[in-house]
Amino acid sequence: MLKERRLAAETVAEALFAAEKAIDTAIAQTANLAGLMPTTRQDARLSAIVGQEALMRAIETMQALGVARQNIVETHKQLSVAQRDIGLGAVAFGNAGEKPDSVPPSGRLGVVGRSAA
């Protein structure tokens, strides 16, 4: 029974990590796109009006991806609870290292933990 629970948890963990990576990749790629649009427009000496709606859609996409990332983080937290509930709290999945302590969101980026060098 423990073997089946562990296998199920590993399968879900792999899918979770893949989803997290995909969202982060989408954020990075969309940020790249949003950053390129104004600079390439300026380099081409085009009016600020050109591509404005496209830029706004890219920015809206970034906002939606931010919400998606927050949701997958919450999914991760809830799966951690489920992991403990099925008796696998001491089992580590993936290779991301230690999870930082939960810190309430402040709207600003900051250091959540430091490793000894």
Jmol script that loads the backbone (N, CA, C; Angstrom):
load data "model"
ATOM      1  N   MET A   1       0.822  -1.195   0.000  1.00  0.00           N
ATOM      2  CA  MET A   1       0.000   0.000   0.000  1.00  0.00           C
ATOM      3  C   MET A   1       0.869   1.264   0.000  1.00  0.00           C
ATOM      4  N   LEU A   2       1.934   1.282   0.812  1.00  0.00           N
ATOM      5  CA  LEU A   2       2.841   2.428   0.847  1.00  0.00           C
ATOM      6  C   LEU A   2       3.505   2.621  -0.508  1.00  0.00           C
ATOM      7  N   LYS A   3       3.863   1.503  -1.144  1.00  0.00           N
ATOM      8  CA  LYS A   3       4.511   1.575  -2.456  1.00  0.00           C
ATOM      9  C   LYS A   3       3.583   2.241  -3.479  1.00  0.00           C
ATOM     10  N   GLU A   4       2.309   1.903  -3.451  1.00  0.00           N
ATOM     11  CA  GLU A   4       1.348   2.484  -4.392  1.00  0.00           C
ATOM     12  C   GLU A   4       1.148   3.974  -4.121  1.00  0.00           C
ATOM     13  N   ARG A   5       1.092   4.346  -2.837  1.00  0.00           N
ATOM     14  CA  ARG A   5       0.938   5.767  -2.500  1.00  0.00           C
ATOM     15  C   ARG A   5       2.151   6.566  -2.962  1.00  0.00           C
ATOM     16  N   ARG A   6       3.334   5.997  -2.739  1.00  0.00           N
ATOM     17  CA  ARG A   6       4.550   6.696  -3.143  1.00  0.00           C
ATOM     18  C   ARG A   6       4.613   6.848  -4.666  1.00  0.00           C
ATOM     19  N   LEU A   7       4.259   5.805  -5.401  1.00  0.00           N
ATOM     20  CA  LEU A   7       4.247   5.864  -6.864  1.00  0.00           C
ATOM     21  C   LEU A   7       3.248   6.909  -7.347  1.00  0.00           C
ATOM     22  N   ALA A   8       2.070   6.936  -6.733  1.00  0.00           N
ATOM     23  CA  ALA A   8       1.062   7.938  -7.107  1.00  0.00           C
ATOM     24  C   ALA A   8       1.580   9.340  -6.825  1.00  0.00           C
ATOM     25  N   ALA A   9       2.198   9.523  -5.671  1.00  0.00           N
ATOM     26  CA  ALA A   9       2.730  10.841  -5.306  1.00  0.00           C
ATOM     27  C   ALA A   9       3.837  11.257  -6.266  1.00  0.00           C
ATOM     28  N   GLU A  10       4.694  10.330  -6.656  1.00  0.00           N
ATOM     29  CA  GLU A  10       5.772  10.646  -7.599  1.00  0.00           C
ATOM     30  C   GLU A  10       5.210  11.051  -8.951  1.00  0.00           C
ATOM     31  N   THR A  11       4.174  10.362  -9.401  1.00  0.00           N
ATOM     32  CA  THR A  11       3.550  10.674 -10.687  1.00  0.00           C
ATOM     33  C   THR A  11       2.947  12.076 -10.661  1.00  0.00           C
ATOM     34  N   VAL A  12       2.238  12.390  -9.582  1.00  0.00           N
ATOM     35  CA  VAL A  12       1.629  13.718  -9.453  1.00  0.00           C
ATOM     36  C   VAL A  12       2.709  14.787  -9.311  1.00  0.00           C
ATOM     37  N   ALA A  13       3.758  14.500  -8.548  1.00  0.00           N
ATOM     38  CA  ALA A  13       4.837  15.470  -8.350  1.00  0.00           C
ATOM     39  C   ALA A  13       5.513  15.805  -9.681  1.00  0.00           C
ATOM     40  N   GLU A  14       5.769  14.806 -10.492  1.00  0.00           N
ATOM     41  CA  GLU A  14       6.392  15.053 -11.799  1.00  0.00           C
ATOM     42  C   GLU A  14       5.516  15.956 -12.658  1.00  0.00           C
ATOM     43  N   ALA A  15       4.210  15.695 -12.653  1.00  0.00           N
ATOM     44  CA  ALA A  15       3.289  16.525 -13.434  1.00  0.00           C
ATOM     45  C   ALA A  15       3.236  17.946 -12.877  1.00  0.00           C
ATOM     46  N   LEU A  16       3.254  18.074 -11.558  1.00  0.00           N
ATOM     47  CA  LEU A  16       3.252  19.392 -10.923  1.00  0.00           C
ATOM     48  C   LEU A  16       4.497  20.178 -11.311  1.00  0.00           C
ATOM     49  N   PHE A  17       5.662  19.552 -11.198  1.00  0.00           N
ATOM     50  CA  PHE A  17       6.913  20.238 -11.532  1.00  0.00           C
ATOM     51  C   PHE A  17       6.933  20.650 -13.004  1.00  0.00           C
ATOM     52  N   ALA A  18       6.393  19.808 -13.879  1.00  0.00           N
ATOM     53  CA  ALA A  18       6.331  20.147 -15.305  1.00  0.00           C
ATOM     54  C   ALA A  18       5.418  21.349 -15.535  1.00  0.00           C
ATOM     55  N   ALA A  19       4.284  21.381 -14.829  1.00  0.00           N
ATOM     56  CA  ALA A  19       3.357  22.512 -14.964  1.00  0.00           C
ATOM     57  C   ALA A  19       3.993  23.798 -14.450  1.00  0.00           C
ATOM     58  N   GLU A  20       4.677  23.718 -13.304  1.00  0.00           N
ATOM     59  CA  GLU A  20       5.357  24.902 -12.760  1.00  0.00           C
ATOM     60  C   GLU A  20       6.404  25.419 -13.738  1.00  0.00           C
ATOM     61  N   LYS A  21       7.171  24.507 -14.304  1.00  0.00           N
ATOM     62  CA  LYS A  21       8.214  24.906 -15.254  1.00  0.00           C
ATOM     63  C   LYS A  21       7.595  25.538 -16.506  1.00  0.00           C
ATOM     64  N   ALA A  22       6.503  24.969 -16.976  1.00  0.00           N
ATOM     65  CA  ALA A  22       5.846  25.495 -18.176  1.00  0.00           C
ATOM     66  C   ALA A  22       5.328  26.910 -17.943  1.00  0.00           C
ATOM     67  N   ILE A  23       4.750  27.145 -16.784  1.00  0.00           N
ATOM     68  CA  ILE A  23       4.249  28.488 -16.474  1.00  0.00           C
ATOM     69  C   ILE A  23       5.402  29.476 -16.375  1.00  0.00           C
ATOM     70  N   ASP A  24       6.471  29.090 -15.689  1.00  0.00           N
ATOM     71  CA  ASP A  24       7.634  29.982 -15.583  1.00  0.00           C
ATOM     72  C   ASP A  24       8.231  30.279 -16.959  1.00  0.00           C
ATOM     73  N   THR A  25       8.294  29.268 -17.811  1.00  0.00           N
ATOM     74  CA  THR A  25       8.802  29.469 -19.170  1.00  0.00           C
ATOM     75  C   THR A  25       7.895  30.414 -19.946  1.00  0.00           C
ATOM     76  N   ALA A  26       6.590  30.231 -19.812  1.00  0.00           N
ATOM     77  CA  ALA A  26       5.643  31.114 -20.503  1.00  0.00           C
ATOM     78  C   ALA A  26       5.789  32.554 -20.016  1.00  0.00           C
ATOM     79  N   ILE A  27       5.989  32.730 -18.718  1.00  0.00           N
ATOM     80  CA  ILE A  27       6.194  34.077 -18.179  1.00  0.00           C
ATOM     81  C   ILE A  27       7.448  34.692 -18.783  1.00  0.00           C
ATOM     82  N   ALA A  28       8.534  33.948 -18.799  1.00  0.00           N
ATOM     83  CA  ALA A  28       9.799  34.468 -19.334  1.00  0.00           C
ATOM     84  C   ALA A  28       9.678  34.807 -20.819  1.00  0.00           C
ATOM     85  N   GLN A  29       9.037  33.938 -21.575  1.00  0.00           N
ATOM     86  CA  GLN A  29       8.900  34.182 -23.014  1.00  0.00           C
ATOM     87  C   GLN A  29       7.985  35.369 -23.295  1.00  0.00           C
ATOM     88  N   THR A  30       6.906  35.479 -22.536  1.00  0.00           N
ATOM     89  CA  THR A  30       5.987  36.601 -22.734  1.00  0.00           C
ATOM     90  C   THR A  30       6.633  37.913 -22.314  1.00  0.00           C
ATOM     91  N   ALA A  31       7.420  37.884 -21.244  1.00  0.00           N
ATOM     92  CA  ALA A  31       8.150  39.080 -20.818  1.00  0.00           C
ATOM     93  C   ALA A  31       9.138  39.500 -21.905  1.00  0.00           C
ATOM     94  N   ASN A  32       9.797  38.529 -22.504  1.00  0.00           N
ATOM     95  CA  ASN A  32      10.724  38.831 -23.601  1.00  0.00           C
ATOM     96  C   ASN A  32       9.988  39.503 -24.753  1.00  0.00           C
ATOM     97  N   LEU A  33       8.845  38.940 -25.125  1.00  0.00           N
ATOM     98  CA  LEU A  33       8.042  39.521 -26.197  1.00  0.00           C
ATOM     99  C   LEU A  33       7.611  40.944 -25.855  1.00  0.00           C
ATOM    100  N   ALA A  34       7.078  41.120 -24.651  1.00  0.00           N
ATOM    101  CA  ALA A  34       6.605  42.447 -24.242  1.00  0.00           C
ATOM    102  C   ALA A  34       7.750  43.458 -24.208  1.00  0.00           C
ATOM    103  N   GLY A  35       8.933  43.012 -23.850  1.00  0.00           N
ATOM    104  CA  GLY A  35      10.085  43.896 -23.826  1.00  0.00           C
ATOM    105  C   GLY A  35      10.596  44.243 -25.210  1.00  0.00           C
ATOM    106  N   LEU A  36      10.463  43.322 -26.136  1.00  0.00           N
ATOM    107  CA  LEU A  36      10.943  43.563 -27.502  1.00  0.00           C
ATOM    108  C   LEU A  36      10.055  44.514 -28.293  1.00  0.00           C
ATOM    109  N   MET A  37       8.770  44.462 -28.048  1.00  0.00           N
ATOM    110  CA  MET A  37       7.851  45.245 -28.880  1.00  0.00           C
ATOM    111  C   MET A  37       8.142  46.750 -28.843  1.00  0.00           C
ATOM    112  N   PRO A  38       8.292  47.377 -27.692  1.00  0.00           N
ATOM    113  CA  PRO A  38       8.576  48.823 -27.709  1.00  0.00           C
ATOM    114  C   PRO A  38       9.949  49.162 -28.293  1.00  0.00           C
ATOM    115  N   THR A  39      10.953  48.349 -27.983  1.00  0.00           N
ATOM    116  CA  THR A  39      12.297  48.676 -28.474  1.00  0.00           C
ATOM    117  C   THR A  39      12.400  48.482 -29.981  1.00  0.00           C
ATOM    118  N   THR A  40      11.797  47.429 -30.496  1.00  0.00           N
ATOM    119  CA  THR A  40      11.857  47.234 -31.950  1.00  0.00           C
ATOM    120  C   THR A  40      11.021  48.282 -32.676  1.00  0.00           C
ATOM    121  N   ARG A  41       9.907  48.710 -32.074  1.00  0.00           N
ATOM    122  CA  ARG A  41       9.111  49.787 -32.661  1.00  0.00           C
ATOM    123  C   ARG A  41       9.939  51.065 -32.729  1.00  0.00           C
ATOM    124  N   GLN A  42      10.635  51.377 -31.623  1.00  0.00           N
ATOM    125  CA  GLN A  42      11.471  52.578 -31.602  1.00  0.00           C
ATOM    126  C   GLN A  42      12.617  52.472 -32.603  1.00  0.00           C
ATOM    127  N   ASP A  43      13.246  51.305 -32.662  1.00  0.00           N
ATOM    128  CA  ASP A  43      14.354  51.113 -33.609  1.00  0.00           C
ATOM    129  C   ASP A  43      13.892  51.308 -35.047  1.00  0.00           C
ATOM    130  N   ALA A  44      12.645  50.940 -35.329  1.00  0.00           N
ATOM    131  CA  ALA A  44      12.095  51.091 -36.681  1.00  0.00           C
ATOM    132  C   ALA A  44      11.533  52.498 -36.905  1.00  0.00           C
ATOM    133  N   ARG A  45      11.623  53.352 -35.863  1.00  0.00           N
ATOM    134  CA  ARG A  45      11.135  54.734 -35.939  1.00  0.00           C
ATOM    135  C   ARG A  45       9.651  54.802 -36.299  1.00  0.00           C
ATOM    136  N   LEU A  46       8.890  53.956 -35.620  1.00  0.00           N
ATOM    137  CA  LEU A  46       7.446  53.936 -35.832  1.00  0.00           C
ATOM    138  C   LEU A  46       6.752  54.698 -34.713  1.00  0.00           C
ATOM    139  N   SER A  47       5.575  55.163 -35.000  1.00  0.00           N
ATOM    140  CA  SER A  47       4.771  55.889 -34.020  1.00  0.00           C
ATOM    141  C   SER A  47       4.454  54.987 -32.828  1.00  0.00           C
ATOM    142  N   ALA A  48       4.277  55.590 -31.662  1.00  0.00           N
ATOM    143  CA  ALA A  48       3.908  54.854 -30.453  1.00  0.00           C
ATOM    144  C   ALA A  48       2.556  54.175 -30.604  1.00  0.00           C
ATOM    145  N   ILE A  49       1.755  54.644 -31.513  1.00  0.00           N
ATOM    146  CA  ILE A  49       0.433  54.053 -31.749  1.00  0.00           C
ATOM    147  C   ILE A  49       0.560  52.651 -32.346  1.00  0.00           C
ATOM    148  N   VAL A  50       1.598  52.450 -33.138  1.00  0.00           N
ATOM    149  CA  VAL A  50       1.783  51.169 -33.825  1.00  0.00           C
ATOM    150  C   VAL A  50       2.052  50.071 -32.791  1.00  0.00           C
ATOM    151  N   GLY A  51       1.220  49.065 -32.799  1.00  0.00           N
ATOM    152  CA  GLY A  51       1.405  47.909 -31.932  1.00  0.00           C
ATOM    153  C   GLY A  51       0.951  48.118 -30.496  1.00  0.00           C
ATOM    154  N   GLN A  52       0.313  49.256 -30.194  1.00  0.00           N
ATOM    155  CA  GLN A  52      -0.103  49.526 -28.816  1.00  0.00           C
ATOM    156  C   GLN A  52      -1.057  48.460 -28.296  1.00  0.00           C
ATOM    157  N   GLU A  53      -2.039  48.091 -29.081  1.00  0.00           N
ATOM    158  CA  GLU A  53      -3.009  47.075 -28.633  1.00  0.00           C
ATOM    159  C   GLU A  53      -2.329  45.717 -28.457  1.00  0.00           C
ATOM    160  N   ALA A  54      -1.395  45.404 -29.317  1.00  0.00           N
ATOM    161  CA  ALA A  54      -0.658  44.137 -29.172  1.00  0.00           C
ATOM    162  C   ALA A  54       0.150  44.145 -27.880  1.00  0.00           C
ATOM    163  N   LEU A  55       0.776  45.280 -27.579  1.00  0.00           N
ATOM    164  CA  LEU A  55       1.531  45.391 -26.333  1.00  0.00           C
ATOM    165  C   LEU A  55       0.611  45.230 -25.126  1.00  0.00           C
ATOM    166  N   MET A  56      -0.551  45.829 -25.174  1.00  0.00           N
ATOM    167  CA  MET A  56      -1.505  45.701 -24.073  1.00  0.00           C
ATOM    168  C   MET A  56      -1.953  44.251 -23.895  1.00  0.00           C
ATOM    169  N   ARG A  57      -2.151  43.535 -24.983  1.00  0.00           N
ATOM    170  CA  ARG A  57      -2.540  42.114 -24.875  1.00  0.00           C
ATOM    171  C   ARG A  57      -1.404  41.301 -24.262  1.00  0.00           C
ATOM    172  N   ALA A  58      -0.161  41.614 -24.610  1.00  0.00           N
ATOM    173  CA  ALA A  58       0.981  40.904 -24.008  1.00  0.00           C
ATOM    174  C   ALA A  58       1.054  41.190 -22.513  1.00  0.00           C
ATOM    175  N   ILE A  59       0.813  42.425 -22.120  1.00  0.00           N
ATOM    176  CA  ILE A  59       0.820  42.792 -20.702  1.00  0.00           C
ATOM    177  C   ILE A  59      -0.311  42.076 -19.971  1.00  0.00           C
ATOM    178  N   GLU A  60      -1.481  42.021 -20.572  1.00  0.00           N
ATOM    179  CA  GLU A  60      -2.602  41.293 -19.973  1.00  0.00           C
ATOM    180  C   GLU A  60      -2.276  39.807 -19.851  1.00  0.00           C
ATOM    181  N   THR A  61      -1.572  39.283 -20.832  1.00  0.00           N
ATOM    182  CA  THR A  61      -1.143  37.885 -20.767  1.00  0.00           C
ATOM    183  C   THR A  61      -0.209  37.672 -19.595  1.00  0.00           C
ATOM    184  N   MET A  62       0.701  38.610 -19.368  1.00  0.00           N
ATOM    185  CA  MET A  62       1.607  38.521 -18.221  1.00  0.00           C
ATOM    186  C   MET A  62       0.816  38.497 -16.915  1.00  0.00           C
ATOM    187  N   GLN A  63      -0.204  39.332 -16.828  1.00  0.00           N
ATOM    188  CA  GLN A  63      -1.033  39.347 -15.618  1.00  0.00           C
ATOM    189  C   GLN A  63      -1.724  38.000 -15.429  1.00  0.00           C
ATOM    190  N   ALA A  64      -2.260  37.451 -16.498  1.00  0.00           N
ATOM    191  CA  ALA A  64      -2.941  36.159 -16.417  1.00  0.00           C
ATOM    192  C   ALA A  64      -1.954  35.053 -16.032  1.00  0.00           C
ATOM    193  N   LEU A  65      -0.753  35.123 -16.562  1.00  0.00           N
ATOM    194  CA  LEU A  65       0.265  34.131 -16.204  1.00  0.00           C
ATOM    195  C   LEU A  65       0.685  34.278 -14.741  1.00  0.00           C
ATOM    196  N   GLY A  66       0.694  35.507 -14.242  1.00  0.00           N
ATOM    197  CA  GLY A  66       0.975  35.719 -12.826  1.00  0.00           C
ATOM    198  C   GLY A  66      -0.077  35.055 -11.956  1.00  0.00           C
ATOM    199  N   VAL A  67      -1.332  35.169 -12.352  1.00  0.00           N
ATOM    200  CA  VAL A  67      -2.418  34.500 -11.630  1.00  0.00           C
ATOM    201  C   VAL A  67      -2.263  32.984 -11.746  1.00  0.00           C
ATOM    202  N   ALA A  68      -1.920  32.511 -12.923  1.00  0.00           N
ATOM    203  CA  ALA A  68      -1.714  31.073 -13.115  1.00  0.00           C
ATOM    204  C   ALA A  68      -0.584  30.568 -12.223  1.00  0.00           C
ATOM    205  N   ARG A  69       0.490  31.342 -12.112  1.00  0.00           N
ATOM    206  CA  ARG A  69       1.613  30.936 -11.267  1.00  0.00           C
ATOM    207  C   ARG A  69       1.195  30.887  -9.802  1.00  0.00           C
ATOM    208  N   GLN A  70       0.443  31.888  -9.378  1.00  0.00           N
ATOM    209  CA  GLN A  70      -0.038  31.889  -7.992  1.00  0.00           C
ATOM    210  C   GLN A  70      -0.917  30.666  -7.740  1.00  0.00           C
ATOM    211  N   ASN A  71      -1.755  30.330  -8.705  1.00  0.00           N
ATOM    212  CA  ASN A  71      -2.632  29.168  -8.555  1.00  0.00           C
ATOM    213  C   ASN A  71      -1.848  27.861  -8.507  1.00  0.00           C
ATOM    214  N   ILE A  72      -0.788  27.737  -9.301  1.00  0.00           N
ATOM    215  CA  ILE A  72      -0.012  26.495  -9.268  1.00  0.00           C
ATOM    216  C   ILE A  72       0.787  26.418  -7.975  1.00  0.00           C
ATOM    217  N   VAL A  73       1.201  27.562  -7.431  1.00  0.00           N
ATOM    218  CA  VAL A  73       1.869  27.571  -6.128  1.00  0.00           C
ATOM    219  C   VAL A  73       0.889  27.095  -5.048  1.00  0.00           C
ATOM    220  N   GLU A  74      -0.341  27.570  -5.110  1.00  0.00           N
ATOM    221  CA  GLU A  74      -1.355  27.122  -4.154  1.00  0.00           C
ATOM    222  C   GLU A  74      -1.653  25.637  -4.338  1.00  0.00           C
ATOM    223  N   THR A  75      -1.671  25.174  -5.575  1.00  0.00           N
ATOM    224  CA  THR A  75      -1.843  23.748  -5.839  1.00  0.00           C
ATOM    225  C   THR A  75      -0.722  22.962  -5.186  1.00  0.00           C
ATOM    226  N   HIS A  76       0.489  23.457  -5.321  1.00  0.00           N
ATOM    227  CA  HIS A  76       1.665  22.807  -4.731  1.00  0.00           C
ATOM    228  C   HIS A  76       1.510  22.720  -3.213  1.00  0.00           C
ATOM    229  N   LYS A  77       1.090  23.825  -2.604  1.00  0.00           N
ATOM    230  CA  LYS A  77       0.893  23.831  -1.153  1.00  0.00           C
ATOM    231  C   LYS A  77      -0.150  22.798  -0.737  1.00  0.00           C
ATOM    232  N   GLN A  78      -1.243  22.732  -1.459  1.00  0.00           N
ATOM    233  CA  GLN A  78      -2.306  21.784  -1.113  1.00  0.00           C
ATOM    234  C   GLN A  78      -1.864  20.334  -1.337  1.00  0.00           C
ATOM    235  N   LEU A  79      -1.057  20.113  -2.353  1.00  0.00           N
ATOM    236  CA  LEU A  79      -0.524  18.764  -2.571  1.00  0.00           C
ATOM    237  C   LEU A  79       0.460  18.388  -1.465  1.00  0.00           C
ATOM    238  N   SER A  80       1.164  19.364  -0.916  1.00  0.00           N
ATOM    239  CA  SER A  80       2.043  19.092   0.227  1.00  0.00           C
ATOM    240  C   SER A  80       1.227  18.649   1.436  1.00  0.00           C
ATOM    241  N   VAL A  81       0.063  19.248   1.618  1.00  0.00           N
ATOM    242  CA  VAL A  81      -0.843  18.834   2.699  1.00  0.00           C
ATOM    243  C   VAL A  81      -1.316  17.405   2.442  1.00  0.00           C
ATOM    244  N   ALA A  82      -1.706  17.136   1.205  1.00  0.00           N
ATOM    245  CA  ALA A  82      -2.164  15.784   0.860  1.00  0.00           C
ATOM    246  C   ALA A  82      -1.036  14.773   1.054  1.00  0.00           C
ATOM    247  N   GLN A  83       0.180  15.162   0.748  1.00  0.00           N
ATOM    248  CA  GLN A  83       1.333  14.281   0.931  1.00  0.00           C
ATOM    249  C   GLN A  83       1.458  13.872   2.393  1.00  0.00           C
ATOM    250  N   ARG A  84       1.321  14.835   3.288  1.00  0.00           N
ATOM    251  CA  ARG A  84       1.359  14.521   4.722  1.00  0.00           C
ATOM    252  C   ARG A  84       0.165  13.664   5.127  1.00  0.00           C
ATOM    253  N   ASP A  85      -1.005  13.972   4.566  1.00  0.00           N
ATOM    254  CA  ASP A  85      -2.220  13.242   4.904  1.00  0.00           C
ATOM    255  C   ASP A  85      -2.132  11.757   4.558  1.00  0.00           C
ATOM    256  N   ILE A  86      -1.377  11.427   3.523  1.00  0.00           N
ATOM    257  CA  ILE A  86      -1.265  10.009   3.134  1.00  0.00           C
ATOM    258  C   ILE A  86      -0.007   9.349   3.697  1.00  0.00           C
ATOM    259  N   GLY A  87       0.631  10.031   4.634  1.00  0.00           N
ATOM    260  CA  GLY A  87       1.762   9.434   5.335  1.00  0.00           C
ATOM    261  C   GLY A  87       3.099   9.536   4.635  1.00  0.00           C
ATOM    262  N   LEU A  88       3.234  10.483   3.702  1.00  0.00           N
ATOM    263  CA  LEU A  88       4.496  10.634   2.972  1.00  0.00           C
ATOM    264  C   LEU A  88       5.157  11.977   3.272  1.00  0.00           C
ATOM    265  N   GLY A  89       4.885  12.539   4.423  1.00  0.00           N
ATOM    266  CA  GLY A  89       5.423  13.845   4.778  1.00  0.00           C
ATOM    267  C   GLY A  89       6.936  13.902   4.821  1.00  0.00           C
ATOM    268  N   ALA A  90       7.582  12.784   5.117  1.00  0.00           N
ATOM    269  CA  ALA A  90       9.046  12.769   5.225  1.00  0.00           C
ATOM    270  C   ALA A  90       9.722  12.469   3.890  1.00  0.00           C
ATOM    271  N   VAL A  91       8.941  12.248   2.833  1.00  0.00           N
ATOM    272  CA  VAL A  91       9.494  11.889   1.531  1.00  0.00           C
ATOM    273  C   VAL A  91       9.639  13.148   0.679  1.00  0.00           C
ATOM    274  N   ALA A  92      10.831  13.342   0.103  1.00  0.00           N
ATOM    275  CA  ALA A  92      11.080  14.485  -0.773  1.00  0.00           C
ATOM    276  C   ALA A  92      10.906  14.063  -2.227  1.00  0.00           C
ATOM    277  N   PHE A  93      10.273  14.912  -3.003  1.00  0.00           N
ATOM    278  CA  PHE A  93      10.093  14.655  -4.429  1.00  0.00           C
ATOM    279  C   PHE A  93      10.785  15.764  -5.201  1.00  0.00           C
ATOM    280  N   GLY A  94      11.377  15.430  -6.338  1.00  0.00           N
ATOM    281  CA  GLY A  94      12.064  16.435  -7.151  1.00  0.00           C
ATOM    282  C   GLY A  94      13.435  16.738  -6.578  1.00  0.00           C
ATOM    283  N   ASN A  95      14.091  17.729  -7.180  1.00  0.00           N
ATOM    284  CA  ASN A  95      15.438  18.089  -6.748  1.00  0.00           C
ATOM    285  C   ASN A  95      15.585  19.596  -6.586  1.00  0.00           C
ATOM    286  N   ALA A  96      14.513  20.231  -6.140  1.00  0.00           N
ATOM    287  CA  ALA A  96      14.526  21.693  -6.019  1.00  0.00           C
ATOM    288  C   ALA A  96      15.107  22.168  -4.701  1.00  0.00           C
ATOM    289  N   GLY A  97      15.494  21.261  -3.825  1.00  0.00           N
ATOM    290  CA  GLY A  97      16.043  21.672  -2.543  1.00  0.00           C
ATOM    291  C   GLY A  97      14.954  21.967  -1.540  1.00  0.00           C
ATOM    292  N   GLU A  98      15.366  22.582  -0.454  1.00  0.00           N
ATOM    293  CA  GLU A  98      14.434  22.905   0.620  1.00  0.00           C
ATOM    294  C   GLU A  98      13.453  23.983   0.178  1.00  0.00           C
ATOM    295  N   LYS A  99      12.210  23.853   0.636  1.00  0.00           N
ATOM    296  CA  LYS A  99      11.220  24.890   0.371  1.00  0.00           C
ATOM    297  C   LYS A  99      11.419  26.002   1.390  1.00  0.00           C
ATOM    298  N   PRO A 100      11.291  27.248   0.944  1.00  0.00           N
ATOM    299  CA  PRO A 100      11.407  28.346   1.912  1.00  0.00           C
ATOM    300  C   PRO A 100      10.185  28.373   2.813  1.00  0.00           C
ATOM    301  N   ASP A 101      10.350  28.970   3.997  1.00  0.00           N
ATOM    302  CA  ASP A 101       9.202  29.179   4.863  1.00  0.00           C
ATOM    303  C   ASP A 101       8.219  30.075   4.139  1.00  0.00           C
ATOM    304  N   SER A 102       6.933  29.860   4.413  1.00  0.00           N
ATOM    305  CA  SER A 102       5.923  30.713   3.794  1.00  0.00           C
ATOM    306  C   SER A 102       6.069  32.136   4.312  1.00  0.00           C
ATOM    307  N   VAL A 103       6.061  33.060   3.384  1.00  0.00           N
ATOM    308  CA  VAL A 103       6.160  34.472   3.714  1.00  0.00           C
ATOM    309  C   VAL A 103       4.947  35.140   3.089  1.00  0.00           C
ATOM    310  N   PRO A 104       4.207  35.942   3.846  1.00  0.00           N
ATOM    311  CA  PRO A 104       3.048  36.605   3.248  1.00  0.00           C
ATOM    312  C   PRO A 104       3.477  37.487   2.089  1.00  0.00           C
ATOM    313  N   PRO A 105       2.709  37.487   0.997  1.00  0.00           N
ATOM    314  CA  PRO A 105       3.088  38.297  -0.150  1.00  0.00           C
ATOM    315  C   PRO A 105       3.086  39.784   0.192  1.00  0.00           C
ATOM    316  N   SER A 106       4.128  40.477  -0.250  1.00  0.00           N
ATOM    317  CA  SER A 106       4.236  41.911   0.004  1.00  0.00           C
ATOM    318  C   SER A 106       4.098  42.717  -1.273  1.00  0.00           C
ATOM    319  N   GLY A 107       4.069  42.028  -2.410  1.00  0.00           N
ATOM    320  CA  GLY A 107       4.047  42.737  -3.680  1.00  0.00           C
ATOM    321  C   GLY A 107       5.429  43.114  -4.164  1.00  0.00           C
ATOM    322  N   ARG A 108       6.458  42.731  -3.402  1.00  0.00           N
ATOM    323  CA  ARG A 108       7.842  43.026  -3.775  1.00  0.00           C
ATOM    324  C   ARG A 108       8.654  41.747  -3.731  1.00  0.00           C
ATOM    325  N   LEU A 109       9.638  41.672  -4.599  1.00  0.00           N
ATOM    326  CA  LEU A 109      10.544  40.539  -4.584  1.00  0.00           C
ATOM    327  C   LEU A 109      11.523  40.693  -3.432  1.00  0.00           C
ATOM    328  N   GLY A 110      11.950  39.591  -2.886  1.00  0.00           N
ATOM    329  CA  GLY A 110      12.915  39.651  -1.802  1.00  0.00           C
ATOM    330  C   GLY A 110      13.552  38.314  -1.593  1.00  0.00           C
ATOM    331  N   VAL A 111      14.611  38.285  -0.830  1.00  0.00           N
ATOM    332  CA  VAL A 111      15.317  37.059  -0.511  1.00  0.00           C
ATOM    333  C   VAL A 111      14.504  36.289   0.530  1.00  0.00           C
ATOM    334  N   VAL A 112      14.234  35.004   0.256  1.00  0.00           N
ATOM    335  CA  VAL A 112      13.448  34.208   1.190  1.00  0.00           C
ATOM    336  C   VAL A 112      14.314  33.263   2.006  1.00  0.00           C
ATOM    337  N   GLY A 113      15.516  33.053   1.602  1.00  0.00           N
ATOM    338  CA  GLY A 113      16.408  32.190   2.345  1.00  0.00           C
ATOM    339  C   GLY A 113      17.799  32.262   1.750  1.00  0.00           C
ATOM    340  N   ARG A 114      18.780  32.067   2.584  1.00  0.00           N
ATOM    341  CA  ARG A 114      20.170  32.109   2.104  1.00  0.00           C
ATOM    342  C   ARG A 114      20.843  30.824   2.497  1.00  0.00           C
ATOM    343  N   SER A 115      21.663  30.314   1.618  1.00  0.00           N
ATOM    344  CA  SER A 115      22.438  29.136   1.942  1.00  0.00           C
ATOM    345  C   SER A 115      23.827  29.573   2.388  1.00  0.00           C
ATOM    346  N   ALA A 116      24.399  28.807   3.265  1.00  0.00           N
ATOM    347  CA  ALA A 116      25.749  29.134   3.751  1.00  0.00           C
ATOM    348  C   ALA A 116      26.734  28.871   2.629  1.00  0.00           C
ATOM    349  N   ALA A 117      27.599  29.803   2.358  1.00  0.00           N
ATOM    350  CA  ALA A 117      28.564  29.644   1.267  1.00  0.00           C
ATOM    351  C   ALA A 117      29.865  29.113   1.769  1.00  0.00           C
TER     352      ALA A 117
END
end "model"
wireframe off; spacefill off
backbone 0.3
color backbone group
